[in-house]
Amino acid sequence: MTINPLRWGIIGAGTWGKTHADIVSHHLLADLVAIADLDSQRAERLASEHGVAAYGDYREMLEKEELDAVSIVTPDFAHAEPFIACCEAGKHVLLEKPLATNHKDLARMKEAHAKSGIRCMVDYHNRWNPPIALAYQDIQEGKIGDIVSMYYRLNDTIFVPTEMLKWSEQSSILWFLGSHSVDTLRFFCGSEVDTVYALSRSMVLTKRGIDIPDIYQTIMTFKNGVVATMENGWITPNTHPHWNDIKVNVTGTKGMFNMDLTNNQTIERYLEDVSDHPDTVIKPILHGKPTGFSYESIIDFIEKIYYEKPFLVDFQDAYNVSKVILSIFESVKEHKIVTVEY
């Protein structure tokens, strides 16, 4: 069988852009061709690691390179322009979440996507998380009956907004992690969010000069009657053993799932200066190859594009998630229950 690899470009050469580059480079069905970043030196550094072309302007990359697909790995608030450019160039897109962070960009991207005919997947990689995927399968098979309620806590250590992300003040814990939460809850119950009521509190981060809320607490109702509670915070102490603090409950008429996805107990490591539980599930590098569910979504996109198969999460899923998050912001601001308008 002759394999003609997909010719691949990447927009964004930061930490996660490097992840996309590593995965694409390892996959037999993809051929990394070029990397673009507004910081041309950063693009050149990553491109040199893979022996590909580097660009300081993604539009130039799209014009000069014969690409089949593009990974867009820019900050949360900077997705619209490169996405629309890829649509106009007729390139399939794997876009890091969220789709967009305001109504205007969402409308522009929806129009561009509809006109283009390209395929787009937004990287809500929690759908590939083994416990989440197993629970979803059981839910689909009716093993816990009809879902009655759900709870999802997904928090980050304070390292993320204060040190890891230089642009955290231009985003929010709701975009960074809350969008994963909303997508997972939608995935479980197979229904769209109907109403949201949310509260936030700002204290810890503002004292550090970062003008964004520390936490959000949200209650959601779904169109099929399910009620869900969602917690997202950005101030978990850095002494927490993992960046994420994750707890999940799904209660049905005939059963229930409880998940503690924070504490990986499969291996304990004790060294002279540290004791920890190394990651074996999310994004470990094993035998020099990226593995884990947060990488599996990228691999799955490559394969679904190549074999022309349906995505597990598509453009409309991501569009609806962003609409829910924007409704949560509105609820906090207006101190009222908000009906999500899609």
N, C-alpha and C positions, 0 to 999 in steps of 0.2 A: 504494500500500500504506500503510495506516494503522499507525503505530508508537505503541504505548502503552508508554513507557519504564518500566523497573522502578524502583520507589520505593526509595531506598537510604539506609541509615543507617550510621554509622561509630562504633565504640566504640574510643576511643584517639586522641588528637590530637597524638601525638608526630611525630617525623620521618617514620616510615613511614605513619602515619595521614594525614599531609599528602599523601603519595604516592597513597594510595588515593583521597583526595578529589580530587586533580588528575585522575586517570585516569577516575574515575566522571563527573566534570564534563565531560570531553571526549567521552564516549561517547554516541552517539545512542540506544543502547538502555537507558540508565540515567539516572535523575534523582536527583541528590543532594538529600536532604530534610533531614537532621539529623545532628549530630555530638555525641557525648557523651564526656566525660572527667571523671575524679574531680577534676581541676584545672579548675574551671569557667571560670576566666579563659583558660586555654589553649584550651578548647573554644570559647569566645566569639571568640577571636582567629582561629582557623581557620574557624569558621563565618562570620564576617564577611567573610572573603576570598571566600566562595562564595555569600553571601547566603542562608544557610539557618539553621534553628533550632539553638540550642545548649543542651545539658543538662549538669548536673553529676552526674546519676544516669542511667545507661543504662536502668534499669528504668522510669523515668519516660518516657524516649524511646520505649521499646517499647510502653508503655501508651497514650501520647498520639498517636503518629504511625502512619499507615497505611503500613507498610513491607512490601516484598516480600523484601528481602535485607539482610543486615548484614555489614559487614567488622569483624572483631574484631582489633584491632591493639594489644593490650596486651603488657606484658612476658611473657617465657617462662613464668613461674611463675603468671601471673594470667589463665589462659584458661578455667578450668573454670566459674566462676560466670557470666560473661557468656554462655558457650556454652550452658549449661543454661537460662539465662533465655531465650535466643533459641529454643531447642528448645520450651520451654513456651509461647512466644508464636507458634510456628509460622512462624518466619522462616528462610529459607535463609541459610547462613553460609559466608563465606570467612574462614578463620581463618589467621592467620600461624603459622608453625611455631614450636615443635613442638606437637602436639596437647595434651599435658600432660607434667608432669615428675615425677609420682609415680603409683604403682599405684592409690591410692584415687581420685584425680581421673579417671584413665583409666576405671575401672569405672563411676563416676558418669556420665561423659560418654557412655560406650557405651550405658548404660541409657537415658539421656535421648534420645539420638539414635534408638535403636530404637523408642521409644514415640512420637516426634514425627512421623516420616515426612518430616522436612525433608531437603533435600539439603545436603551439606557437602563442601567442598574445602579442604584445607590447602595453603598456598602453598609447596610445594616447587618453586620456579621454575626449578631447574636442569634440569628436564625439557624446558624451552623453550630452553635454551642451544644454539645452532646446532651446535657440534661434538658435544655430547652427543646431540642429537636425530639427527644424521646417523649417528653410530656405532650408536645404537640401531636405526635403520632397516636398516643393513647387517647387524647381528647378527640381526635378525628375518628377513632374507633369506638367512641362512646363509653370508654371504661370508667370515667368519673361522672357520667351522666351529663346533664346540662350545667354549664358553668353558672354559678350564682355570684361569686365575688372573687376579686384578685387583689393582691398586694405586691408591690414591687419597690424595693429600696435599692437605689444605685447611686452611690456616693463616691467622690474622689478625695484623696488626701490633699491637703492644702499646698503641697508641692506643685501640683498641676497648675493652678491659676497664678501662683506667685513666682514659680521658677521655670517650669517646663514650657508654658505658653507665654510668649511675649505679647500676644494679642488677646489675652483673656478678657480684658475690659471691653473689647469689641465683640465679645460673644457672651455666653452665659452657660451655667451648668445645665440649663434646659436644652440648649443646642448641643452641647458637648456630650452629655450623657442622657438627658431627659428624652431626646429624640429616640435613642435606643430603647428607652423604657416604653414610650408610647408605641413604637413599632412592635415590640415584643408582646405587649398587651393586646394589640389589634390582631397579631398573629395567632395568639391563643384563642381568642373568642370569636374570630371570624366575622367581626362586625366593626362598623365605624363608630368613633366617639361621637356622642350626641351633645352632651353638655359637660362643662368643666367649672369647678370652683376651686380657686387656689389662693394661698397666702404665702408670703415670703418674709424673710427677715434679713436685714443688713446690719452687720456690726463688726465682725472679725476682719473681713477683707477691706472694708472701708477704712478701718484704723491702719491698715497697711498701705493705704493710698490707692487701692484698686476699687473703683466705684461700681461694684456689682453686688447683688444679693448673695448671701452665704448659702441660703437654703430655700427650697420651695416644697410645699406640701400641697398636693392636688387630689381632689376627688373627681372622678369621671363617671359618667353614665354612658353606656353604649346603646346603640339603637335596638339591640336585641334584649335589653333589660339588665345586662351585667353591670355591676358596680365595682369600681376599682379605686384603690388608693395608691398614689405614687409619691415617693420621697426622693428628692435629688438635692445633694449638698456638695459644697466644694471646700469644706473646712475639717474633714476628718484628720486627726493628728498624723504627722509624718511617722510617728512610731508604730502606726498601724502596719501589720506585716505585708500588706499589699496596697497598690494604688487604689484599687476599687474595694468598696464594701457593698456586697450584693446579697440580698435576701429576697426570696420569692415565695408566695403562697397562691395557689389556685384551688378554690373550693367549689365542688360540684354537688349535684343532687345525689350522687352515688359514691363519691370519693373525693380525695384531696391530694395535692402535691405540696410538699414543703422542700425548699432548696436553700442551702447555704453554699453559694457559689464563690464565697470569698476564700475560705480556708482549705487550700489544697493539702491534703494529708497523705498523698501517695508517696512522697519522699521527704524525709527530714534531713537537713544538712547542718552539721556543726563544725565550724572552722575556728581558728584561733581568735578571730575578731568578730565573728558574726554567726548567728544561727538563723536559719530560714527554711522555707519550703519552696524549692525551685519550681518554676512554672513548667508543667508538663502538658498543659491543655490549651492555653490561650495562644501563645506564640513562641514556643521553644524552637531553637535551632538544633536539629538532630542530624548527626553525620554530615554537617555542613549545609543542610537543606532546611529552608523555612517550613515549619509544620504548625499545626494548631488551628482552632476554628476561626481565629481572626484573620488567618491567611487563607483558609479554605474558601472563603467567600470570593476572594480574588481569583483563585484557581478555578472556582466554579464558573465565574463570569467568562473566563477565557474559553472554557470548554463549551458553555452554552452558546457563545457567539460562534465558535468554530463549527459546532454541530447543529446550529440553528434550532436550539431547544428553548422552551420558555424559562424565564427567570423565576427564582424563588421570591424575589422582591423586585418590583418594577417601578417605573416612573410615577405611576399613579399612587402607589403605596407611599413613596417619599413625599409626594405633593400633599397628600392627606395628613401625613405626620407633621409637616411644617405648619399646616393650617391649624392643627390641634395646639401646637406649641404657641403660635401667635395668639390663639384664643386664651391660653393660660396667662400670657402676659397681660392681655386685656382684662381678665378676671381680677388679677392682682391689682391693677391700676384702678379699676372701677369698683372694687369690693363687691362683686356680684356674680351670680351664676351666668355663664355665657354659653349660648348655643353656637356650636361650631358651624360656620358657613363654608361649604366646600365650593 
